């Protein structure tokens, strides 16, 4: 069979299949969730949703759809389309009666679907995300559950899985995903020489046990926590001790703290019966809210803003909900009422913080990492043979490890508690009814009662009856590995969010994670990266690109640009400049003079000494009003708000950074020097050394030849210059290394 015919067959067979499936679907019952709600959302809910309920009709809530309208007519009469006002209006030709009155009318297919749905009984169905997941049966056809679910979808879409990725490609992918750093050439070669299942699982074990694991996964969590080293707003004062919360997060991931416990501690560690210092430190999660100490501001206004931010962030992080708009009105598209927003706000309304520059309340705390380091110093001091100078040095170091005052969550005493009220249209000056703390009704499938405080909220979030939390969290992890979530809209599992591409896989992962794996991230990651779906080649043929250009159906492996932190960290690692120190205060790598001048409160950026400025990007000082420029250009957020996913961009400015930013120039210089030291005489070997360190694979003949041409061209130019600070050979090799660090093979995870 000729190749062109195979391509056409691959394209048209799925179309024939889908056409036949469509014929069968026409005879099946109309689904409110799949067929009717999308029509109502697109054509009707702007007037009959959460913001407006013209005529007393809202399509958001089951009880509202079937009740009598203000006109004393019934919007929907199950089984009787002709008596249903909705059907009469969408089929009317009379101006003033026809719905929708403006914009696109419903087409014939949409009208017929609504007629059939009413005739069939007008059964209400909840949105898929609000239905408690049930463990699906694993399809036959593959040993690994992930592969079985993905394979079932590929078959339905007329696609087939890609072959396995090359061993060097796979090992680099695994390193970048689990610890955020590239493998050494030695590690890559060792796996390429022995790419067995046993060897692969051994590498997974080593990476999950690495201290760098916690750093890699803390980076993604800190976006959600809106972590920063400053208070935000115009003055953006520095928070000198917030790094201890970052240490806590890294430690929690390294220790594989179950995510339900991780949740409870961050939201309500201070409300435990006997909280430890680490429990209290965890509550700094919600002290990452911004503080406005501008002289003319009202402290109560910005205290309220912080409280609302905590409600919004909690619902986005654990429930995948776009919750902030509900502070002004009921949700435009999701069944969440205005009053329910203030019920969630009530969980956070009695904390003692009050938008003060001091960030009180604070407690003197230490992270577990600093406590370990302190214990080591104290053990060293027990040595009776130490010189006086060494004793003085150790005593000074121990004194520097005094507990640091960290902003924490703390509730007011009962006799000082605030009354939680609804704000009319979200205006904090227009208080209305008293609202008691409670979770949103639509999300609450637990059938249980929890304490009306932050601990009760956290317990509700991680209860097995909550339909959202497990799905939302495993979807976040999946997106980190594949570049796209099973639900693409990580921040929105609601009606306007995208539907899951693999709903059964999502539910299986969520239930397995929360039950069989006891909420342990490392177990979840092992499950996913052990699958053949994860190990596929990311190369795509013509048929795959035509049928699935965005790789929604996972017929090939993940391929996307590295994060801002990973791009910088990788350059430091491959050049040998990387400082692997874990934990500790934020550092200040080189940034251009005057960047902070745009901030009203100008603090000084003091570049950290050599070594410290080559630590992981995770530790770079984060100032909200002026984030580190290199990170910002590669889509890192300002951390003023919770960010569920970084939207990747591709601009010429990014190449200017990786070619000219001092850290990348230093990395190219160090990589060139290392290549020349390792292979003193042969340029071809020097280039191969640098290329393999940067990509984990040796260059092919074409790549080697082109890079040698670049070297020769630059060598001739540098030899014509009399006053070079380095030899022409080193300068030419530096240029080659700068080019290597800008290759697609380096900047992209394949």
C-alpha positions in Angstrom: 0.0 0.0 0.0 1.5 3.3 -1.0 2.3 5.9 1.7 -0.1 8.5 0.3 -3.0 6.0 0.4 -2.2 5.0 4.0 -2.3 8.7 5.0 -5.7 9.2 3.3 -7.0 6.1 4.9 -5.8 7.3 8.3 -7.6 10.6 7.8 -10.9 9.3 6.4 -11.5 6.1 8.4 -12.1 8.0 11.6 -14.5 10.4 9.8 -16.5 7.4 8.6 -16.4 5.9 12.1 -17.6 9.2 13.7 -20.3 9.5 11.1 -21.7 6.1 12.0 -21.4 6.9 15.7 -23.3 10.1 15.1 -26.2 8.3 13.5 -26.5 6.0 16.5 -26.3 9.0 18.9 -29.4 10.6 17.2 -31.5 7.7 18.5 -30.2 7.9 22.0 -31.8 10.1 24.8 -30.9 13.7 24.8 -28.5 14.5 27.7 -29.0 17.8 29.6 -25.3 17.9 30.6 -23.9 17.1 27.2 -26.5 18.5 24.7 -28.6 21.1 26.4 -26.4 22.9 28.9 -23.9 24.0 26.3 -26.7 25.5 24.2 -28.1 27.4 27.2 -24.6 28.5 28.2 -23.9 29.9 24.8 -27.2 31.5 23.9 -29.3 32.0 27.1 -27.3 32.4 30.3 -26.2 36.0 29.8 -29.9 36.9 30.7 -30.9 33.7 32.6 -27.9 32.7 34.6 -26.2 33.9 37.8 -25.8 37.6 37.0 -29.3 38.2 35.7 -32.5 36.2 36.0 -34.8 38.1 33.7 -38.4 37.0 34.2 -37.4 35.1 37.3 -35.7 32.4 35.2 -32.2 31.0 35.8 -30.8 27.9 34.0 -28.1 27.4 36.6 -30.1 25.8 39.3 -32.4 22.8 39.1 -35.0 24.3 41.5 -35.1 27.5 39.4 -35.7 25.9 36.0 -38.8 24.1 37.0 -40.5 26.7 39.1 -43.3 29.1 38.1 -42.1 32.3 36.4 -43.2 35.8 37.3 -45.6 35.6 34.4 -47.2 32.6 36.2 -46.2 30.3 33.3 -43.9 27.3 33.6 -40.5 27.6 31.9 -40.2 23.8 31.5 -43.0 21.3 31.8 -41.4 17.8 31.7 -42.9 15.8 28.8 -44.8 18.7 27.3 -42.7 21.0 25.0 -45.8 22.9 23.8 -46.7 23.9 27.3 -43.1 24.9 28.2 -42.5 28.7 27.9 -38.8 28.0 27.0 -39.8 26.0 23.9 -42.6 28.5 22.9 -40.1 31.4 23.1 -37.3 29.8 21.1 -39.8 28.8 18.3 -41.7 32.1 18.3 -41.6 34.5 15.3 -43.1 37.4 17.2 -40.7 40.3 17.9 -40.6 40.9 21.7 -41.4 37.3 22.4 -38.7 35.4 20.6 -35.7 34.2 22.6 -32.9 35.1 22.5 -34.1 38.6 21.5 -30.7 39.6 20.2 -27.7 37.9 18.6 -27.7 34.5 17.1 -31.0 32.6 17.1 -31.0 28.9 18.0 -30.6 26.8 14.9 -32.9 24.0 13.9 -30.7 21.3 15.5 -30.5 23.2 18.8 -34.3 23.8 18.8 -35.0 20.1 18.1 -32.6 19.0 20.9 -34.4 21.2 23.4 -37.8 19.9 22.2 -36.7 16.3 22.5 -35.2 16.8 25.9 -38.4 18.3 27.2 -40.5 15.6 25.5 -38.3 12.9 27.1 -39.0 14.2 30.6 -36.6 17.2 30.9 -34.3 15.3 33.3 -31.8 17.5 35.0 -28.1 16.3 35.1 -25.3 17.8 37.1 -22.1 19.0 35.5 -19.7 16.1 35.3 -17.2 17.7 37.8 -19.8 18.0 40.5 -20.7 14.3 40.4 -18.7 12.1 42.8 -16.3 9.9 40.8 -16.7 6.2 40.7 -13.8 3.8 40.0 -14.1 2.9 36.3 -13.2 -0.6 35.0 -9.8 -0.7 33.5 -10.1 -1.5 29.7 -8.5 -4.5 28.3 -5.5 -4.3 25.9 -2.7 -3.0 28.1 -0.9 -4.0 31.3 -0.7 -0.5 32.7 -4.0 1.2 33.6 -2.9 4.6 32.1 -2.0 2.9 28.8 -5.3 1.0 28.9 -7.4 4.1 29.2 -5.3 6.1 26.7 -5.3 3.1 24.2 -9.1 2.9 24.3 -9.4 6.6 23.4 -6.7 6.3 20.6 -8.6 3.4 19.1 -11.8 5.5 19.1 -10.0 8.4 17.5 -8.4 6.3 14.8 -4.9 6.9 16.2 -2.1 4.6 17.4 0.6 5.1 20.0 4.0 6.3 19.0 7.1 4.1 19.5 9.1 4.5 22.6 11.4 7.5 23.0 15.1 7.0 22.6 16.7 6.1 25.9 18.7 9.4 26.1 15.6 11.4 25.3 13.6 9.5 27.9 16.1 9.8 30.7 16.4 13.6 30.1 12.6 13.8 30.2 12.4 11.9 33.4 15.1 14.0 35.2 13.5 17.2 34.1 10.1 16.1 35.2 11.0 14.6 38.6 13.8 16.9 39.8 13.7 19.7 37.3 17.4 19.3 36.4 19.1 17.5 33.5 21.1 14.3 33.8 24.8 14.1 33.5 26.2 12.6 30.3 27.5 9.7 32.4 24.0 8.9 33.6 22.5 9.3 30.2 25.1 6.9 28.6 24.6 4.4 31.4 20.9 4.2 30.7 21.4 4.1 27.0 23.7 1.1 27.4 21.2 -0.7 29.6 17.6 0.6 28.9 15.8 -2.2 30.8 12.7 -1.9 32.9 14.7 -2.6 36.0 17.2 0.2 35.2 14.3 2.6 34.5 12.6 1.9 37.8 15.9 2.3 39.6 16.4 5.8 38.1 12.8 6.6 39.2 13.7 5.5 42.8 16.8 7.6 42.8 15.1 10.7 41.6 12.1 10.4 43.9 14.6 10.1 46.8 16.6 13.2 45.7 16.5 16.4 47.7 16.0 18.2 44.4 12.6 16.5 44.0 11.1 18.8 46.6 12.5 21.8 44.9 11.1 20.9 41.5 7.6 20.3 42.9 7.7 23.3 45.3 8.2 25.5 42.2 4.8 24.6 40.8 3.1 24.8 44.3 4.5 28.3 45.0 2.6 29.7 41.9 -0.6 28.5 43.5 0.4 29.8 46.9 1.3 33.2 45.3 4.6 33.0 47.3 6.8 36.1 47.2 9.5 37.8 49.3 7.5 41.1 49.4 4.1 42.5 50.5 2.9 43.7 47.1 1.0 46.9 46.1 2.7 50.2 45.6 5.3 50.1 48.3 5.9 46.4 48.1 7.9 46.2 51.3 10.2 43.2 51.8 9.2 40.1 53.8 12.5 38.8 55.0 11.4 35.6 56.6 8.8 34.2 54.2 11.5 31.9 52.8 10.9 29.6 55.8 7.4 28.7 54.3 9.2 27.8 51.0 11.5 25.6 53.0 8.5 23.9 54.6 7.0 23.2 51.2 10.2 21.7 49.8 10.6 19.6 52.9 7.0 18.4 52.7 7.5 17.2 49.1 10.8 15.6 49.9 9.3 13.7 52.8 6.3 12.7 50.6 3.8 14.2 53.1 0.4 13.0 52.1 -1.4 15.8 50.2 -4.4 15.6 52.5 -2.1 16.3 55.5 -0.3 18.9 53.3 -3.7 20.6 52.8 -4.8 20.4 56.5 -1.6 22.0 57.7 -1.5 24.9 55.3 -5.1 25.8 55.8 -5.5 25.2 59.5 -2.3 23.9 61.1 -2.8 26.4 64.0 -6.2 24.8 64.8 -4.8 21.4 65.5 -5.3 20.2 69.1 -1.5 20.5 69.8 0.1 22.2 66.8 3.9 21.9 66.3 6.1 24.7 65.1 6.0 23.1 61.6 2.2 23.0 61.7 2.2 26.7 62.4 4.8 27.5 59.8 2.6 25.7 57.2 -0.2 28.3 57.7 2.0 30.9 56.1 0.3 29.6 52.9 -2.5 32.1 53.4 -0.2 34.8 54.8 1.1 35.2 51.2 -1.7 37.6 50.7 -0.7 41.2 49.9 -0.5 44.0 52.4 -1.1 47.6 51.5 0.5 50.1 53.8 0.0 53.2 51.6 -0.8 56.1 54.0 -4.2 56.9 52.5 -5.6 53.4 52.5 -8.2 51.9 54.8 -6.8 48.9 56.7 -10.2 47.3 56.9 -10.7 47.5 53.2 -7.5 45.7 52.5 -8.0 43.2 55.3 -11.3 42.3 53.6 -9.4 42.0 50.2 -7.0 39.6 51.8 -9.8 37.5 53.3 -11.6 37.3 49.9 -8.3 36.4 48.2 -8.0 33.5 50.6 -11.5 32.3 49.7 -10.7 32.6 46.0 -7.4 30.9 46.2 -8.7 28.0 48.3 -11.5 27.3 45.8 -9.2 27.6 42.8 -6.4 25.5 44.2 -8.4 22.6 45.6 -11.7 22.8 43.6 -10.7 24.2 40.2 -13.3 26.9 40.6 -13.4 30.4 39.2 -14.8 31.7 42.5 -13.9 35.4 42.6 -16.8 36.7 40.4 -19.2 35.3 43.0 -18.3 38.0 45.4 -20.4 40.4 43.4 -23.2 38.2 42.1 -24.1 34.5 41.6 -21.7 32.8 39.2 -22.6 33.5 35.6 -22.3 29.9 34.5 -21.8 27.6 37.5 -24.4 26.8 40.1 -22.9 28.8 43.0 -25.0 31.5 44.6 -23.9 34.9 45.7 -24.6 34.0 49.3 -22.4 30.9 49.1 -19.3 33.0 48.4 -19.7 34.7 51.7 -20.2 31.4 53.4 -16.7 30.4 52.2 -15.4 33.8 53.1 -16.6 33.2 56.6 -14.0 30.5 57.2 -11.3 33.2 56.9 -13.0 36.2 58.4 -11.9 35.7 62.0 -8.1 35.7 61.5 -6.1 38.2 63.5 -4.1 39.8 60.7 -5.3 43.3 59.8 -3.3 44.7 56.8 -0.4 45.9 58.9 3.1 46.7 57.7 4.4 44.6 60.5 2.6 41.5 59.1 1.4 40.6 62.6 0.6 38.1 63.9 4.1 36.5 63.7 5.7 33.6 65.6 9.4 32.9 66.0 9.8 29.7 64.0 12.4 27.5 62.2 12.0 25.3 59.2 12.9 21.6 59.6 15.9 22.1 57.3 17.3 24.9 59.5 16.7 22.9 62.6 18.8 20.0 61.1 21.6 22.4 60.2 21.5 23.9 63.7 21.7 20.4 65.2 24.7 19.6 63.1 26.5 22.8 64.4 25.6 22.0 68.0 27.0 18.4 67.6 30.2 19.9 66.1 30.6 22.2 69.1 30.7 19.1 71.4 34.2 18.3 70.1 36.7 19.0 73.0 39.6 19.2 70.6 38.3 22.3 68.8 40.5 25.4 68.7 39.2 28.6 70.3 38.8 30.2 66.9 36.7 27.3 65.7 34.6 27.4 68.8 34.0 31.1 68.3 33.1 30.4 64.6 30.6 27.7 65.5 29.0 29.8 68.3 28.5 32.7 65.9 27.0 30.4 63.4 24.6 28.9 66.0 23.6 32.4 67.1 22.7 33.2 63.6 20.2 30.4 63.6 17.8 32.0 66.1 14.1 31.5 65.3 12.8 34.0 62.9 9.4 35.8 63.1 7.2 34.4 60.4 3.6 35.6 59.5 1.2 32.9 60.5 -2.6 32.3 60.6 -4.2 32.9 64.0 -7.8 33.2 64.9 -9.3 35.9 67.1 -10.5 35.0 70.5 -14.2 34.1 70.7 -15.2 37.4 72.4 -13.4 39.4 69.6 -14.8 37.4 66.7 -16.2 39.3 63.7 -19.7 38.9 62.3 -19.6 37.6 58.8 -22.0 39.4 56.5 -22.8 39.4 52.8 -21.6 42.4 50.8 -24.1 43.8 48.3 -22.5 43.6 44.8 -19.2 42.9 46.6 -19.0 46.3 48.2 -17.5 45.9 51.7 -19.2 49.1 52.8 -22.7 47.7 52.0 -23.2 44.9 54.5 -26.4 42.8 54.4 -27.4 39.5 55.9 -25.3 37.5 58.4 -23.8 34.4 56.7 -22.5 31.3 58.5 -19.4 29.5 57.2 -20.4 26.6 54.9 -19.1 24.9 51.7 -21.0 25.6 48.4 -23.9 23.3 48.1 -23.1 22.1 44.6 -19.6 21.0 45.6 -20.7 19.3 48.8 -21.4 15.6 48.2 -20.0 14.4 51.6 -23.2 14.1 53.5 -21.3 15.1 56.6 -21.1 18.1 58.9 -17.7 19.7 59.6 -16.7 22.4 62.1 -17.5 25.9 60.9 -13.8 27.0 60.9 -10.7 26.7 58.7 -10.0 23.2 59.9 -13.5 22.1 59.0 -13.1 23.6 55.6 -9.8 21.7 55.1 -11.4 18.4 56.3 -14.2 18.9 53.8 -11.8 19.5 51.0 -9.9 16.3 51.5 -13.0 14.2 52.4 -13.5 11.2 50.1 -17.0 12.5 49.3 -15.6 15.7 47.8 -16.0 15.2 44.0 -13.4 17.8 43.0 -10.2 17.8 45.1 -8.7 14.5 43.9 -9.5 15.3 40.2 -8.2 18.8 40.4 -4.9 17.8 42.0 -4.0 14.8 39.8 -4.9 17.0 36.8 -2.3 19.6 38.0 0.3 16.9 38.2 -0.6 15.5 34.8 -0.2 19.0 33.3 3.3 19.3 34.8 4.3 16.1 33.0 2.5 16.4 29.7 2.2 20.2 29.2 -1.6 20.0 29.1 -4.1 18.7 31.7 -6.6 16.0 31.1 -8.8 19.0 31.7 -6.9 21.8 29.9 -8.4 24.6 32.0 -6.7 23.7 35.3 -8.3 26.8 37.0 -11.8 26.0 35.7 -13.5 22.7 36.1 -16.9 24.4 35.8 -19.3 24.6 32.9 -17.2 27.0 30.9 -14.0 25.0 31.4 -12.9 22.4 28.9 -14.2 18.9 29.3 -11.7 16.1 30.1 -10.2 14.4 27.1 -9.9 11.1 29.1 -12.7 11.3 31.8 -12.3 7.7 32.9 -8.6 8.0 33.3 -9.0 11.2 35.3 -11.4 9.5 37.7 -9.2 6.4 38.0 -6.2 8.5 38.8 -8.1 10.6 41.3 -9.6 7.6 43.2 -6.3 5.6 43.1 -4.4 8.7 44.4 -6.7 9.5 47.3 -7.4 5.9 48.3 -4.9 3.2 47.2 -2.0 5.7 47.2 -3.1 7.5 50.4 -2.6 11.0 48.8 1.1 10.4 48.2 2.5 12.5 45.3 5.5 10.2 44.7 3.3 7.2 44.2 1.1 9.1 41.7 4.2 10.2 39.8 5.6 6.7 39.7 2.3 5.4 38.3 2.3 8.0 35.5 6.0 7.9 34.5 6.0 4.1 34.5 3.4 4.1 31.7 4.2 3.6 28.1 2.1 6.6 27.3 4.6 8.8 29.2 7.6 7.0 27.5 6.4 7.5 23.9 8.5 9.4 21.4 7.3 13.0 21.0 7.9 12.9 17.2 4.7 13.1 15.2 4.0 11.9 11.7 1.7 13.6 9.2 -1.4 11.6 10.2 -0.9 12.4 13.9 -0.4 16.1 13.2 -3.5 16.2 11.0 -5.8 14.3 13.4 -4.4 15.6 16.7 -2.1 18.7 16.3 -2.3 19.5 20.0 -1.7 15.9 21.2 -5.0 16.0 23.1 -5.4 12.2 22.7 -1.8 11.3 23.7 -0.7 9.5 20.6 2.8 10.7 21.2 5.0 11.8 24.2 5.1 15.3 25.7 7.0 18.1 24.0 7.1 21.7 25.3 9.4 24.4 26.4 10.9 24.3 29.8 9.8 26.7 32.6 11.7 29.9 33.3 13.4 28.3 36.3 14.4 25.1 34.5 15.9 27.0 31.5 18.2 28.9 33.9 18.9 25.9 36.2 19.8 23.7 33.2 22.4 26.2 31.9 24.0 26.3 35.3 24.1 22.5 35.6 25.5 21.7 32.2 28.2 24.4 32.6 29.3 23.2 36.0 28.4 26.5 37.8 25.3 25.1 39.6 25.2 25.5 43.4 23.2 22.5 44.6 22.5 23.8 48.1 18.9 23.1 49.2 16.8 25.3 51.4 17.6 28.7 52.9 17.0 32.4 52.2 16.3 33.9 48.8 19.3 35.0 46.8 19.9 37.8 44.3 21.6 36.8 41.0 22.7 39.6 38.7 20.0 41.8 37.3 20.4 45.2 35.5 20.8 48.3 37.6 17.6 50.4 38.2 15.0 47.6 37.6 13.6 48.2 41.1 13.4 52.0 40.6 9.8 51.7 39.3 8.7 50.6 42.9 7.7 53.4 45.2 9.6 51.8 48.1 13.1 51.4 46.6 15.1 48.7 48.3 18.5 47.8 47.1 19.2 44.7 44.9 22.5 43.5 46.2 23.9 40.8 43.9 24.7 37.7 46.0 28.4 36.6 46.1 29.8 34.0 43.7 28.2 30.6 44.3 25.1 31.9 45.9 24.0 33.7 42.7 24.2 30.3 40.9 21.6 28.6 43.0 18.3 27.3 41.6 15.9 29.8 40.2 13.5 28.7 42.9 15.6 30.7 45.4 15.7 33.9 43.4 14.3 36.8 45.4 10.7 37.3 44.3 9.4 40.9 44.4 5.8 41.3 43.3 6.0 44.8 41.8 9.2 43.9 39.9 9.8 40.2 39.4 13.2 39.0 38.2 13.2 40.0 34.5 14.7 36.7 33.2 11.9 34.7 34.8 9.2 37.2 33.7 10.2 36.9 30.1 9.8 33.1 30.2 6.2 33.5 31.6 6.8 33.3 35.3 3.9 35.1 37.1 4.2 38.1 39.4 2.7 36.1 42.2 0.2 38.9 43.0 -2.5 36.3 42.4 -2.8 32.5 42.4 -1.7 31.1 39.0 -2.9 27.6 38.1 -1.0 27.4 34.8 1.6 29.4 33.1 0.6 30.2 29.5 3.7 29.6 27.4 4.7 32.3 25.0 7.3 32.5 22.3 8.9 35.9 21.7 12.2 37.2 20.3 13.0 38.8 23.7 13.4 35.3 25.1 16.3 34.7 22.7 17.9 38.0 23.8 17.9 36.6 27.4 19.4 33.2 26.6 22.1 34.9 24.4 23.0 37.9 26.5 21.8 37.6 30.1 25.0 37.5 32.3 24.1 34.0 33.8 23.8 32.5 30.3 27.0 34.2 29.1 28.8 32.9 32.2 27.4 29.4 31.6 28.6 29.4 28.0 32.0 30.6 29.1 32.3 27.8 31.7 30.9 25.2 29.3 33.5 26.2 26.7 36.3 26.1 29.2 35.2 22.7 30.4 35.1 21.4 26.9 38.6 22.6 26.0 40.0 21.2 29.3 38.4 17.8 28.6 39.5 17.6 25.0 42.5 19.9 24.6 43.4 19.4 21.0 40.4 18.3 18.9 37.6 20.8 18.2 35.2 18.1 17.1 35.5 16.4 20.5 35.1 19.7 22.3 31.9 20.4 20.5 30.6 16.9 21.1 31.4 17.3 24.8 29.5 20.5 25.1 26.5 19.3 23.1 26.1 16.1 25.1 26.3 17.9 28.4 23.5 20.3 27.2 21.2 17.8 25.5 22.0 14.4 27.1 22.7 13.1 23.6 25.8 13.2 21.3 25.4 15.4 18.2 24.7 13.7 14.9 27.0 14.3 11.9 24.9 17.2 10.5 24.8 18.9 13.9 28.5 18.4 14.5 29.4 19.8 11.0 27.3 22.9 11.4 28.7 23.7 14.8 32.2 23.2 13.5 31.5 25.6 10.7 30.3 28.1 13.3 33.5 27.6 15.3 35.7 28.1 12.3 33.8 31.3 11.2 34.2 32.8 14.7 37.8 31.7 15.1 38.8 33.6 12.0 37.0 36.7 13.2 38.6 36.5 16.7 42.1 35.9 15.4 41.9 39.2 13.6 41.3 41.0 16.9 44.5 42.0 18.8 43.1 42.8 22.3 40.9 39.8 23.2 40.8 39.0 27.0 40.9 35.3 26.2 42.4 33.2 23.4 40.7 33.2 20.0 40.0 29.5 20.4 38.2 30.0 23.7 36.2 32.9 22.4 35.1 30.9 19.4 34.2 27.9 21.6 32.2 30.3 23.8 30.2 31.4 20.8 29.5 27.8 19.9 28.4 27.0 23.5 26.0 30.0 23.5 24.5 28.6 20.3 24.2 25.2 21.9 22.4 26.6 24.9 19.8 28.2 22.6 19.0 25.0 20.6 15.5 23.6 20.6 17.0 20.3 21.9 18.1 22.3 25.0 15.2 24.6 25.7 12.5 22.1 25.0 11.6 18.9 26.9 11.1 16.2 24.3 
